[in-house]
């Protein structure tokens, strides 16, 4: 096995890495067969399969599981790429014999499309190719294509909306609107969820001859295009599927939008329809104008795109340098990829989200493949061995920090290295595929990889579809657009022509970003004098604020804070009998809502229904005037808070849906908003990990009435040595809370005398006068008792 490298040591290393990837997939296939088949996923810590309904519910994460042997189907074409043809044929036989697609289960339309429908189509394309060669798969009679067509029809009911945008979920047996479907109440979907159907659906239409699939996918893209913000040409993150109104207006290239842009570009490559390229070019110009702040990619507001809405990035945007390579815009691709590589150097993996100073925002790492994908594309474009070394570092870190006896386990937090009992199907479908291709020569592959386009799940669809399979009748769209043209506006770049294996080109760009290593870290020396450092990212942001004006503003910072963002621990303290303050649960704070640092907040707890609180609250009457318990997952914290606040809750305790998570092993984090303004949310909010949350819910089930305080850990009650005094203190606090509870539930007028009963501090302000309850519950003057303000 030979590679285009000049260094013998590197050549030997990359040959080894290629073989490692090949061997690893073979071993994982055997592990899946031994421990997990026919389950959807492998649980690598438990060494068993994950079957939906037999394991604790993980919220929306489980919507990928449909009892259809997900990992088997998602990995079919990976086996061919790795030249594991015997294993591929055996896997196809298993899929044809055992997989059923009519299960009574609610699944994600987006995930099922890219993983299962894409997997079936990629598997069919490979099986058909091998059959035509004549040396294997002669028994194959398009069974995978027939399964793909069946699945396509089971997904079609999701498109039964007034707008043409699909529902986010569908029941494989009963569809959406059937009374037995247990879905169809959703009103929103993400942009990527609606805009990432065209490759699979168009391929299915071209291969099956049924135009209905491509028609629906095109219609969804038409709606998203029409709903773009005309001033900025950007789209938001979440849209209403019935009226087409934007629900979340933050715009970026990461989570919620990512593959919408990817599929516009790739739909042009696959189908040859200029409308997709035209739309992509318009969006791309807007991205480079507003979102790209090299090397950063920061979310902006679609209606006011000159202002960044957050200072952190999510790991899904790591695909974008690869997409830029496809377009031929290599310089920003190299810049952003280098920034991402520096983040991986600092944290071993890309955290699920990280700040502009490379600090961890969300520490989870799910073994996502996007960074490896962009690394592969950049190596293909430049021939620079540097990207082989990047790939080598990915393989080494996976083996060192994610490998476990039964597979590879997701990392719960990159700061601690703790694992999750989780190995998503995309790890084998994408990660191994891109890494193997990175270290392999074209002539060593069983297929000509340049004859195929990768879907967002890295499934292989032949680019010949646009010429060998006619377009569906009445399914062409033309939308005239105008934009600034450049070298790549109307052509797909040829890497052989534009980037003739010139490693010095990429190196020159990377060298200008050498300072990225450790950017944002505070330098410390053994001296009492603080060290003043220059934050170069602030320089970048200042440059971008004034387009066309080269204004450099170096922001000096005094090094007095640690590298990681400081999170002030909070607690949930149970104060009602029999606990009396002795049960204290460590909690994380929120960056929005009531500031508990100013005064604690308390009340009795009630479990929200639905527990995820991602829609109208069914038990609003019971919940009113109480602190709500809500499960993490399915929607953003801010969305949950708004629903609960509208229902009359006076506070929210969110509980993690990741089973076994706890504050001892996982660092606390601060909950953040959804990208839009959160000034309307005035509830106090805290977050408990799963283990602490189980203590609280068990107490509620046993005692029914449980009063709690939400406050910073340093101010928790009962630090004294006199137990009787502490008990008396808690009794007093309970009396106050009970009195406040009665007032909250009964609209009335409060006098200054009554406020003194609630909080003696109020007596210091004698001119309080007479206040209505609604006035008293909103922070309007220092005379009001902060601990009892309510967002009712």
Secondary structure, DSSP 8 states (H G I E B T S, - for coil): ---S-S-HHHHHHHHHHHHHHHHHHHHHHHHIIIIITTSSEEETTTTEEE-TTTS---GGGGGG--SS-HHHHHTHHHHHHTT-HHHHHHHHHHHHHH--S--S-EEEHHHIIIIIIHHHHHHHHHHHHHHHHTSS-TT--SHHHHHHHHHHHHHHGGG-SSSS---SEEETTTBTTSTTSS-----EEEHHHHHS-HHHHHHHHHHHS-THHHHHHHHHHHHHHHTSBTTTTB--SEEETTT--EEE-EE-SSTTTHHHHHHHHHHHHHH--HHHHHHHHHHHHHIIIIIEETTEE--EETTEEEEES-SEEEGGGGGHHHHHHHHT-HHHHHHHHHHHHHHHHHHSS--SEEETTS-EEE--B----HHHHHHHHHHHHH--THHHHHHHHHHHHHHHHTEETTEE--BS-TTT--B-S-B-THIIIIIHHHHHHHTS-GGGSSS-GGGEEE-TT--EEETTHHHHS---TT------------TTTTS---HHHH--S-HHHHHHHHHTTGGGTTTT-----SSSS--EEEEHHHHHHHHHHSTT------EEEE--S-SS-----EEEEE-STTTTT-EEEEEB-BSSSS-TTTS-EEEEEEE-SSTT--S--TTHHHHTTSEEEEES-SS-HHHHHHHHHHTT-SEEEEE--STT--TTTS----B---SS--TT--SEEEEE-HHHHHHHHHHHHHHS--EEEEEEGGG-S--SS-HHHHHHHHHHHHHHHHHHHHHHHS--EE-HHHHHHH-GGGGG-TT---EEHHHHTS---TTS-GGG----
